[in-house]
Amino acid sequence: MSSLPYQHGRGCFITIEGTEGVGKTTNIAYIRQCLNDHGIEPVMTREPGGTDLAESIRVLLLEPRVEPMAEMTELFLIFAARAQHLVQKIKPALDTGQWVLCDRFTDATYAYQGGGRLLDKNTIGNLENLVQGALRPDLVLILDIEPEIGLQRARQRGDPDRFEQETLHFFRRVRAAYLQRVVQDPDRYLIIDAGQPLDDVQRQIKVGLQAFLLNRHPL
Ligand code: T5A
């Protein structure tokens, strides 16, 4: 890989997505390393969360509790955390030309709240426009796996969080919603078969990222 740094006005916004236990945490460090090899040091962050206040909202969202959380409460908490994250961290970084690498973003809302919870996609779209304006990720890597396998991996790590307690049907709808996003806007998405051994997953990631970087900065 080239070691020339990329220099241009606005930084690039890359997100990584997928159903539970798909390997985002495992692979995000690898993506960072691939970008480092191109002279790019991205700001690393995640959703829900990414700032002190947004991380507090994350705790509210993930903690299992006796009182069921209403679906609209969940949706508004997610966008409340996102509004904070955008203003405090993502936009300032992009505006100064830094790249941002984020573990989940609004595609997760379309997948989990739209696909999983069956909330109206237009409502999500309206909140997306309100909170983000025109900002969308430049590249979305979707790690795709059979939800059964991902859940097995995730549940080996300890007590399930509020989302991990959902049914297999829920996660099948989440996966289908992710794949539907790709069909609607294929140029912004890169689907990775995450059911393969880690070396193969990372090989796919590397090839996809190189194509993205070459496309943005042809030699
Ligand atoms: N949420 C989030 C919404 O509902 N709406 C939204 O808008 C947003 C932003 C938190 C939750 O919030 C919800 C969705 C989520 O439920 P999260 O913290 O990203 O989001 O939660 P998880 O998806 O649960 O993230 P995890 O950290 O649990 O899973 P990862 O990061 O995908 O998986 P990872 O890397 O920890 O890997 C899991 C295990 O699998 C192994 C790893 O070693 C690890 O043990 N593994 C592999 N094993 C074999 N082969 C491979 N290729 C492997 N890759 C990884």
Residues whose N, C-alpha, C, O or C-beta is under 5 A from the ligand:
A	BS01	T5A	G18 T19 E20 G21 V22 G23 K24 T25 T26 E47 P48 I78 R104 F105 A108 T109 Y112 R153 A154 F163 A194 Q196 P197 L198 V201
